[in-house]
Amino acid sequence: MTKTAPAPVPTAELRASDADRDRIADVLREALAEGRLDPEEHAERIDAVYRAKTVGELEPLVRDLPSPAASGRAAVPAPGQPYGARALPASDNLTAIFGGAARKGRWRVRRTTRVLAIFGGVEIDLTEALFEHREIVIDVSVIFGGVEIKVPENVTVRGDGGGIFGGFDIKTYEAPDPEAPVIVVRGFAFFGGAEVKRKRGKRLKNLRSY
């Protein structure tokens, strides 16, 4: 007796991968940068992105936003497709309003990361990140909040900012290797704080991977 092959699982019911979530998060960040979403809407949708279990839960979060091709952005891979380097926009946005946001683990750092913390906290951990540019810039705006940036031991750190009734603790450090990545942290903290911590024992293994 011939066995009937099982019906394929509809795309919407497929389990979402990390690449699928990142694909949607990138569209939302671009929408925030373009003014299509306000910070509160962006924060709500980003939270939903990282709680989503299936592809079907992700797609409605960008249904009312233009496709990357329509807005002139680089094409974003479809669900389940490889997440190539060329799909990444040049900038990233992290927003925490009465809440928290984080980037950590194995992630690809954009040329510019913009951080906004209002009555919230943001953690950026670069100790396992993939650097694709020799110099990256982290723009920080803190109002009654806090931003903590963790970096490997063997990168250069430079700061340009200040605090008003707050702290902007960015200690300059020049790595011995002149080709090491450079992390520039700039901005301001108003009734809040921003700091960079060099993590002992954490080192980039390939300083020339960018």
Secondary structure by P-SEA (a helix, b strand, c coil): cccccccccccccccccaaaaaaaaaaaaaaaaaccccaaaaaaaaaaaaacccccccccccccccccccccccccccccccccccccccbbbbbbcccccccccccccccbbbbbbccbbbbbbcccccccccbbbbbbbbcccbbbbbbcccbbbbbbbcccccccbbbbbbccccccbbbbbbbcccccccbbbbbccccccccccc
